[in-house]
Amino acid sequence: MPGSPDRHDMPEIPGFVETATLIAPRPEEGPKDHTMVLNMGPQHPSTHGVLRVVLEIDGETVVKLVPDIGYLHTGIEKTCEAKFYQQVVPLTDRIDYLSPMTNNLCYCLAVEKLLQLEIPERAQWMRVLLNELTRLNSHLIWLGTHAMDIGALTVFLYTFREREDILRIFEQVSGQRMMTSYFRIGGLALDLPLGFFDTVQSFIKILPEKIDEYENLLTGNPIFINRLKNVGYLSPENAIAFGVTGPPLRASGVDWDLRRDMPYSSYEKFKFEVPISNDGDVWARYVVRLREMRESVKICQQALDGMPEGPIKADAPHVVLPDREKMKTQMEALIYHFKIVTEGFQVPAGEVYQAVESPRGEMGYYVVSDGTAKPWRVHMRNPSFATLQALETMCVGRLIADVVAVIGSIDIVLGEIDR
Amino acid sequence: MAEALLNKDAVYAGLAQNVAVQALRAAHPDAVTNAKFDRGELTLVIAADAIRAACRTLQRAGYNFFEDVTCVDWYPAEPRFQVTYHILSHKLKERVRLHVMVESIDPSVDSITPVWPSANFYEREVWDLFGVRFNGHPGLRRIMLPEEWDGHPLRKDYPVEGYR
C-alpha cells in the first residue's frame, strides 16, 4: 500500500543542499535602458483574482517579475481573535473560497487537538468524503480556468457543469453552495439528508467519463501541448527552497502528500496513489492534477462503500451544541446550549499546528489558546502564498504569454494569499 | 496521545532519540533555553542570536522543509513577541516548532532567508503585521498593507476595528 508510513525504499528527497547558493538575493535596482516595466493586474482575467505582477521585460522576454499582493487583505487573523472558537468556523470558508470544507476541516482539527476531543468515526469518514469532493470541485475550477487562459474556452463550460453537481451536493448537506461551514468543532453541523449517498454515488459514477471527456479535448490538442510543455520549469530543489507544496511540488518529482505521509481524519484507512511526475513543467502539473482527480474519485468510492454507522458529533456536551429535540425536552441540554452560545467554551491553554493537504498544497492552522473562550492567535499557513514565491524562477527568460500559463498552473487563490 | 513533557529536562530525557533534539543539543548546547512536548508536538525555545545557526543545523539534520514563520503577541508580558517557526522533515515525517522570544523595544531577530529562501514572504508578513524586524532579510517591506500604513495591526494593542 502506498500509504505505509515506514517505506524504507523512499528515494532521497532533495533539499538538504545549501539552498542559499541556489537563489542569491537580488539587489533592488531599476530597469535598464533596453527593458521596460509592465504592470499585469490587479484587474486582469488571467491572474485569478486581484494579483498584481510587475514585469520587467526585454522585448517580450521576462527579465524580472515581482508579485504584489494584499489587495484582498481583510485581516481575518485579527478578526478571529475577537470571536469565540466556534464563531471562527464561518470565517475559514472565506479564506480559500474554492475549498471551504478543507479550511473548515483544518481549523476544526486544530481546535479538537487543543481540546483533545475524540471524533466519531462516521464524522471522520464524512469529512474525508466531503474533502475529496472539495478537491474535485477545486480542480474542476482550476482546469476550466487554466484551459481558458490558454485559449481553450469550451472546457470551462464542461467543468462548470460537473462543478454544479458538487455544489448541489454541498447545498444538500449544509444548505450552502459555497460557504458551507459544515464541519464544526466536535463533528458535523447537521445529520445527513435522506438520499445523500445516492446523489454522491451517481455523481462519482459518471465523473471518470467526464474526466476522459476533458482529456479528449485537451491532452491531445497540439496547441495546448505546445503552450504547456517545457514551460515554467521548477526543479525539486527550488520547489523545496521556495516552500512549494501540493501538486506543483509533486509535479517537480517530490513524493510528498500529507494525506498519506502524515494522515489525519482517518485518511490512513483509504487506499490511493499519489501521482508524481519528474518533468516539473506546466504540463506535469496538468497531468498530476488530472490523475489526482481520478484518485479522489477512488477515495470517495471507498468512503461510500465503507461509511461506518454511528453518531456524527463527539460526546462533549460543553463543546458540541445539543440536538434541537433534546434542547426542548432536557434542562441540561438547554443550559449547555445557552452557555455555548452566550459565553463560548474554554479551551485549555496551549498551541497546536495542524496541517492538511488542500487542493493547492499544505494548509496549516496554528492556533494558540490562553485558556479562554476566544483564541489568542489563529494563523493560517496557506499553500498559494508560498507557491507565489516560486513564480519568478518559473517565468524568467520566458515570454509574457508563458506567465499566464504558469500562473494558471500553480492554481492560486488570492483569498488565501491575502487573508 | 503521548504524555506531555513540559520543561527542557523532561524533553531531553523523554525524547533523547528525537533527531531535532539530538542535533541541537550536540551543535548548540546553550541555544535551547526551554523545551516542551505537548499534544504530540515538539516545541524548542531558541536564544534569539542563535536562530539562524539552529535552523542550519536542523536543515542538515534532515528537517528539509520550512513551513511557516509567524508571531504571537503576548502583550503586556515581556518578552512580548514570540516568533514561531514550523519546520518539517519529509524523511522523518516529523515537525518541529521553534520559538524565539523578542523584547518589545525595537523588536528584531535574524532572518532565516539565507537558510530557507521560502521564509522571505513570511518574514515580510510578520514585519508588516507585527513590526518585528528581520536582520539580513533581502527586501524587508510591507506585503499586505500599503507602504504608508501606520502601525502593525496584529499587535494586541491595535484595536480590532482600527483607529478612528
Chai-1 contact restraints between the chains, C-beta under 6 A:
chainA,res_idxA,chainB,res_idxB,connection_type,confidence,min_distance_angstrom,max_distance_angstrom,comment,restraint_id
A,I13,B,H90,contact,1.0,0.0,6.0,A-B,restraint_1
A,G15,B,N64,contact,1.0,0.0,6.0,A-B,restraint_2
A,F16,B,N64,contact,1.0,0.0,6.0,A-B,restraint_3
A,A20,B,P114,contact,1.0,0.0,6.0,A-B,restraint_4
A,I23,B,P117,contact,1.0,0.0,6.0,A-B,restraint_5
A,P25,B,P138,contact,1.0,0.0,6.0,A-B,restraint_6
A,G70,B,M144,contact,1.0,0.0,6.0,A-B,restraint_7
A,H73,B,M144,contact,1.0,0.0,6.0,A-B,restraint_8
A,K78,B,P153,contact,1.0,0.0,6.0,A-B,restraint_9
A,K78,B,L154,contact,1.0,0.0,6.0,A-B,restraint_10
A,A82,B,V160,contact,1.0,0.0,6.0,A-B,restraint_11
A,K113,B,R39,contact,1.0,0.0,6.0,A-B,restraint_12
A,I240,B,F65,contact,1.0,0.0,6.0,A-B,restraint_13
A,A241,B,P117,contact,1.0,0.0,6.0,A-B,restraint_14
A,F242,B,S118,contact,1.0,0.0,6.0,A-B,restraint_15
A,G243,B,F66,contact,1.0,0.0,6.0,A-B,restraint_16
A,G243,B,S118,contact,1.0,0.0,6.0,A-B,restraint_17
A,W256,B,H90,contact,1.0,0.0,6.0,A-B,restraint_18
A,D261,B,K93,contact,1.0,0.0,6.0,A-B,restraint_19
A,M262,B,K93,contact,1.0,0.0,6.0,A-B,restraint_20
A,G350,B,D38,contact,1.0,0.0,6.0,A-B,restraint_21
A,V352,B,R39,contact,1.0,0.0,6.0,A-B,restraint_22
A,Y353,B,H86,contact,1.0,0.0,6.0,A-B,restraint_23
A,V368,B,V72,contact,1.0,0.0,6.0,A-B,restraint_24
A,R377,B,V72,contact,1.0,0.0,6.0,A-B,restraint_25
A,H379,B,T70,contact,1.0,0.0,6.0,A-B,restraint_26
A,R381,B,E67,contact,1.0,0.0,6.0,A-B,restraint_27
A,R381,B,D68,contact,1.0,0.0,6.0,A-B,restraint_28
A,A386,B,S118,contact,1.0,0.0,6.0,A-B,restraint_29
A,Q389,B,F121,contact,1.0,0.0,6.0,A-B,restraint_30
